[in-house]
Amino acid sequence: MDTATPAVTVALHDGTSVVAESGQVDARRHGELLLPAVDRVLAEAGLKLDAVTDVVVGVGPGPYTGLRVGLVTAATFGSALSVPVHGLCTLDGLAYAAGRAGLEGPFAVATDARRKEVYWARYEDSRTRVAGPAVDRPADIAEQLAGLPVVGAGAVLYPEAFPDARGPEHVSAGALAALAAERLAEGAELLPPSPLYLRRPDAQVPKNYKVVTPQ
């Protein structure tokens, strides 16, 4: 599952291929959409939640509120089912999906970080990240990524900085699960299910905030 971008995406993978998948794009309804998506995917596969042996969750980078919805849900499933919870960089999942769609050679991935910034990473190929993840203004990295195709919604939002924008725009849980299954089969260790925020949350405690304690 992944909620690090506006896409709320869930998939079930059997170790060989994706069995069922659901994805909706809505930047404001991660908490509302995620569990129904899990139910929908399990129903499509004809399975119950107790059939799950591992949980994979995108750890971002992504905005604070949306990202933590997926992480908390994954941790809850892991605890309830007593199964491992693995983290995977959301940008890696998007790069992997681009490779499966036919993109070859060096390229970059960029997602919307709000505040007129993007989360980005550079890849040698769809499985090999060579720079990032990082958060920057598009103009500040345009020269660094010049000549490279750039995958993701961040590229679409800033065509002046990323003229060669490519799809997919949003991460797919199916691609995330397939990449995780591939790496686990190779004996690789995945990331811990901890968030890659890269910057402080948008919500801040007001300055000169007065703490009121009971008498």
Beta strands, then each sheet from edge to edge (+ up, - down):
strand 1: 7-13
strand 2: 18-25
strand 3: 55-58
strand 4: 85-88
strand 5: 107-114
strand 6: 117-125
strand 7: 128-136
strand 8: 150-151
strand 9: 165-166
sheet 1: 1+ 2-
sheet 2: 3+ 4+
sheet 3: 7+ 6- 5+ 8+ 9+
end
